[in-house]
């Protein structure tokens, strides 16, 4: 465990081991899509008197949308994780001098004070 890594990225290290598609299915489709589809379609049935036969197709559509949401979330977290790792392990192209900024966000960039 690295002390300079944000907690969300620590959790992502463990989560990313499950793989992109399993993550999208569990967190996107089952965790977001199906519940949202069921709630919204249930509300539509209650409010407008739609048939409960609408519930299954809506759940399928929402599950597919949730899968896409899961993939987008995967790509976002993976990009953040890889950027953090690249910044942590990059070697500065120039020697570190007294005017070099040592912030983790600005690693390797020269100060404007020079």
C-alpha positions as CSV (number, residue, x, y, z in Angstrom):
1,X,0.0,0.0,0.0
2,X,1.4,3.3,-1.1
3,X,0.9,6.2,1.3
4,X,0.8,8.9,-1.4
5,X,-2.0,7.1,-3.4
6,X,-5.6,8.3,-2.9
7,X,-7.9,5.9,-1.1
8,X,-10.1,5.6,-4.3
9,X,-7.1,4.3,-6.2
10,X,-6.2,1.8,-3.5
11,X,-9.7,0.4,-3.8
12,X,-9.4,0.5,-7.6
13,X,-6.2,-1.7,-7.4
14,X,-8.2,-4.5,-5.9
15,X,-11.4,-3.9,-8.0
16,X,-9.5,-3.9,-11.4
17,X,-8.4,-7.5,-10.9
18,X,-11.9,-8.6,-11.7
19,X,-11.6,-7.4,-15.3
20,X,-13.4,-4.8,-17.4
21,X,-16.5,-6.8,-18.5
22,X,-17.2,-8.5,-15.2
23,X,-16.9,-5.0,-13.5
24,X,-19.3,-3.5,-16.1
25,X,-21.8,-6.4,-15.6
26,X,-21.7,-6.3,-11.8
27,X,-21.4,-2.6,-11.1
28,X,-23.1,-1.2,-14.3
29,X,-25.8,-3.6,-15.3
30,X,-26.7,-5.3,-12.0
31,X,-25.7,-2.5,-9.7
32,X,-27.2,0.4,-11.6
33,X,-29.1,-0.6,-14.7
34,X,-31.5,-3.2,-13.5
35,X,-32.5,-1.4,-10.3
36,X,-33.0,1.9,-12.1
37,X,-35.0,0.2,-14.8
38,X,-37.2,-1.6,-12.3
39,X,-37.8,1.5,-10.3
40,X,-38.6,3.8,-13.2
41,X,-40.8,1.2,-15.0
42,X,-42.5,0.4,-11.7
43,X,-43.2,4.1,-11.2
44,X,-44.5,4.3,-14.8
45,X,-46.8,1.3,-14.2
46,X,-48.1,2.8,-11.0
47,X,-48.5,6.4,-12.4
48,X,-49.8,5.8,-15.9
49,X,-51.3,2.3,-15.7
50,X,-48.8,0.6,-18.1
51,X,-48.9,-3.2,-18.1
52,X,-46.4,-5.1,-16.0
53,X,-45.2,-6.7,-19.3
54,X,-43.2,-3.5,-19.8
55,X,-41.0,-4.4,-16.9
56,X,-38.9,-7.1,-18.6
57,X,-38.0,-5.1,-21.8
58,X,-37.3,-2.0,-19.7
59,X,-35.0,-4.0,-17.4
60,X,-33.1,-5.4,-20.5
61,X,-32.7,-1.9,-22.0
62,X,-31.6,-0.4,-18.6
63,X,-29.2,-3.4,-18.1
64,X,-27.6,-2.7,-21.4
65,X,-27.4,1.0,-20.6
66,X,-25.9,0.1,-17.2
67,X,-23.3,-2.0,-18.9
68,X,-22.2,1.0,-21.0
69,X,-22.1,3.1,-17.9
70,X,-20.0,0.5,-16.2
71,X,-17.5,0.5,-19.1
72,X,-17.3,4.2,-19.0
73,X,-16.7,4.2,-15.3
74,X,-14.0,1.5,-15.8
75,X,-12.2,3.6,-18.4
76,X,-12.3,6.7,-16.2
77,X,-10.9,4.9,-13.1
78,X,-8.3,3.0,-15.1
79,X,-7.1,6.3,-16.7
80,X,-6.8,7.9,-13.3
81,X,-5.0,4.9,-11.9
82,X,-2.5,4.7,-14.9
83,X,-1.8,8.4,-14.8
84,X,-1.1,8.2,-11.1
85,X,1.2,5.2,-11.6
86,X,3.0,6.9,-14.6
87,X,3.6,10.0,-12.5
88,X,4.9,8.0,-9.5
89,X,7.4,6.0,-11.5
90,X,8.5,8.6,-14.1
91,X,12.1,9.7,-14.2
92,X,12.6,13.4,-14.7
93,X,14.4,14.2,-17.9
94,X,16.5,16.9,-16.2
95,X,18.3,16.8,-12.9
96,X,16.3,18.0,-9.9
97,X,17.4,21.5,-9.0
98,X,16.4,24.0,-6.3
99,X,13.7,25.5,-8.6
100,X,12.0,22.2,-9.6
101,X,8.5,21.8,-8.2
102,X,8.2,18.6,-6.2
103,X,4.4,18.5,-6.0
104,X,2.9,15.1,-7.0
105,X,0.6,17.0,-9.3
106,X,3.4,18.8,-11.0
107,X,6.1,16.2,-10.9
108,X,9.1,16.9,-13.1
109,X,7.9,20.4,-14.3
110,X,10.2,23.4,-13.8
111,X,9.2,26.3,-11.6
112,X,8.2,29.6,-13.1
113,X,10.6,31.3,-10.7
114,X,13.6,30.5,-12.9
